[in-house]
Amino acid sequence: MPDSGTRWSREELILAFSIYCQILFGRIHIRNPELVEFARIPERSAGAVSYKLANLARLDLALHA
């Protein structure tokens, strides 16, 4: 698992955006089994992935409408 503070690569960001598009906003949390399973792909913690998805949600204009 990468050290804390390791930047996300372009490929990891694309994967994170892909999972963001598939998971409902209310299900973005560290105990979501889909998110835990996804976290193994980029070798990140479930917490790091949930934070990244939450950051992506801040940019989602559909959530602000």
Backbone as CSV, one residue per row, in Angstrom:
resi,resn,N_x,N_y,N_z,CA_x,CA_y,CA_z,C_x,C_y,C_z
1,MET,0.844,-1.168,0.000,0.000,0.000,0.000,0.897,1.241,0.000
2,PRO,0.621,2.218,-0.868,1.461,3.412,-0.915,1.422,4.187,0.394
3,ASP,2.494,4.926,0.662,2.542,5.753,1.866,1.469,6.825,1.828
4,SER,1.125,7.304,3.013,0.165,8.398,3.105,0.727,9.614,2.370
5,GLY,-0.094,10.241,1.596,0.340,11.418,0.860,0.845,11.111,-0.537
6,THR,0.861,9.849,-0.935,1.289,9.490,-2.277,0.254,9.978,-3.281
7,ARG,0.716,10.698,-4.278,-0.203,11.219,-5.294,-0.867,10.099,-6.073
8,TRP,-2.099,10.353,-6.475,-2.838,9.401,-7.304,-2.352,9.547,-8.740
9,SER,-2.087,8.436,-9.372,-1.669,8.462,-10.774,-2.891,8.731,-11.656
10,ARG,-2.633,9.036,-12.898,-3.718,9.284,-13.857,-4.627,8.061,-13.962
11,GLU,-4.024,6.882,-14.021,-4.796,5.642,-14.136,-5.661,5.408,-12.896
12,GLU,-5.106,5.700,-11.719,-5.876,5.550,-10.481,-7.053,6.520,-10.449
13,LEU,-6.833,7.743,-10.921,-7.917,8.720,-10.962,-9.020,8.289,-11.920
14,ILE,-8.641,7.731,-13.051,-9.636,7.237,-14.008,-10.441,6.105,-13.388
15,LEU,-9.769,5.189,-12.694,-10.468,4.103,-12.010,-11.397,4.640,-10.922
16,ALA,-10.921,5.625,-10.167,-11.745,6.214,-9.110,-12.978,6.894,-9.705
17,PHE,-12.805,7.604,-10.804,-13.946,8.252,-11.437,-14.938,7.220,-11.956
18,SER,-14.417,6.120,-12.470,-15.275,5.049,-12.957,-16.132,4.479,-11.834
19,ILE,-15.534,4.208,-10.687,-16.306,3.671,-9.561,-17.245,4.739,-9.007
20,TYR,-16.831,6.014,-9.046,-17.712,7.102,-8.595,-18.995,7.129,-9.429
21,CYS,-18.865,6.873,-10.713,-20.026,6.884,-11.603,-20.943,5.684,-11.376
22,GLN,-20.452,4.656,-10.713,-21.229,3.445,-10.508,-21.864,3.349,-9.121
23,ILE,-21.307,4.034,-8.132,-21.804,3.947,-6.758,-22.674,5.164,-6.457
24,LEU,-23.798,4.927,-5.815,-24.648,6.033,-5.387,-23.908,6.875,-4.352
25,PHE,-24.159,8.172,-4.363,-23.444,9.087,-3.476,-23.568,8.682,-2.012
26,GLY,-24.746,8.282,-1.586,-24.970,7.908,-0.195,-24.259,6.638,0.228
27,ARG,-23.694,5.919,-0.721,-22.992,4.666,-0.415,-21.475,4.825,-0.449
28,ILE,-21.010,6.069,-0.497,-19.568,6.311,-0.478,-19.125,6.369,0.983
29,HIS,-18.681,5.219,1.494,-18.133,5.142,2.844,-17.203,3.940,2.929
30,ILE,-16.365,3.918,3.932,-15.294,2.928,3.994,-15.783,1.505,4.242
31,ARG,-17.028,1.333,4.647,-17.540,-0.016,4.906,-18.316,-0.595,3.726
32,ASN,-18.441,0.152,2.647,-19.132,-0.342,1.456,-18.280,-1.449,0.827
33,PRO,-18.839,-2.672,0.718,-18.052,-3.789,0.169,-17.545,-3.538,-1.246
34,GLU,-18.319,-2.837,-2.077,-17.860,-2.529,-3.434,-16.627,-1.635,-3.392
35,LEU,-16.651,-0.666,-2.504,-15.545,0.270,-2.380,-14.307,-0.433,-1.816
36,VAL,-14.509,-1.309,-0.841,-13.391,-2.065,-0.267,-12.750,-2.940,-1.341
37,GLU,-13.582,-3.600,-2.132,-13.063,-4.453,-3.216,-12.304,-3.615,-4.241
38,PHE,-12.866,-2.464,-4.609,-12.208,-1.586,-5.573,-10.864,-1.093,-5.050
39,ALA,-10.764,-0.840,-3.751,-9.535,-0.290,-3.166,-8.344,-1.218,-3.364
40,ARG,-8.598,-2.486,-3.590,-7.496,-3.436,-3.809,-6.828,-3.223,-5.162
41,ILE,-7.564,-2.717,-6.137,-7.011,-2.543,-7.491,-5.862,-1.534,-7.488
42,PRO,-6.087,-0.308,-6.986,-4.954,0.631,-6.969,-4.085,0.490,-5.712
43,GLU,-4.358,-0.550,-4.892,-3.618,-0.776,-3.651,-3.689,0.436,-2.723
44,ARG,-4.890,0.922,-2.534,-5.164,2.023,-1.619,-6.067,1.520,-0.507
45,SER,-6.130,2.246,0.571,-7.046,1.863,1.645,-8.459,2.269,1.258
46,ALA,-9.435,1.624,1.885,-10.830,1.979,1.621,-11.085,3.431,2.030
47,GLY,-10.424,3.884,3.075,-10.562,5.271,3.510,-10.047,6.254,2.469
48,ALA,-8.893,5.939,1.880,-8.323,6.816,0.852,-9.240,6.884,-0.359
49,VAL,-9.811,5.747,-0.735,-10.712,5.723,-1.885,-11.988,6.500,-1.572
50,SER,-12.525,6.328,-0.366,-13.756,7.053,-0.033,-13.518,8.558,0.000
51,TYR,-12.346,8.985,0.485,-12.019,10.413,0.462,-11.905,10.926,-0.977
52,LYS,-11.284,10.119,-1.833,-11.137,10.534,-3.234,-12.501,10.661,-3.890
53,LEU,-13.394,9.703,-3.640,-14.740,9.766,-4.221,-15.512,10.956,-3.665
54,ALA,-15.323,11.260,-2.398,-15.977,12.435,-1.810,-15.444,13.716,-2.448
55,ASN,-14.149,13.746,-2.737,-13.580,14.911,-3.423,-14.153,15.046,-4.831
56,LEU,-14.339,13.925,-5.511,-14.957,13.971,-6.838,-16.396,14.469,-6.738
57,ALA,-17.080,14.087,-5.673,-18.468,14.509,-5.484,-18.571,16.024,-5.336
58,ARG,-17.543,16.642,-4.747,-17.551,18.101,-4.602,-17.566,18.805,-5.962
59,LEU,-17.060,18.128,-6.984,-17.005,18.704,-8.324,-18.250,18.373,-9.161
60,ASP,-19.124,17.515,-8.634,-20.295,17.032,-9.367,-21.415,18.065,-9.294
61,LEU,-21.671,18.738,-10.393,-22.698,19.775,-10.439,-24.097,19.209,-10.223
62,ALA,-24.308,17.951,-10.565,-25.625,17.333,-10.385,-25.972,17.230,-8.903
63,LEU,-24.996,17.068,-8.035,-25.266,17.003,-6.588,-25.584,18.379,-6.019
64,HIS,-25.108,19.418,-6.657,-25.334,20.785,-6.166,-26.634,21.382,-6.686
65,ALA,-27.243,20.711,-7.656,-28.480,21.241,-8.254,-29.665,21.039,-7.325
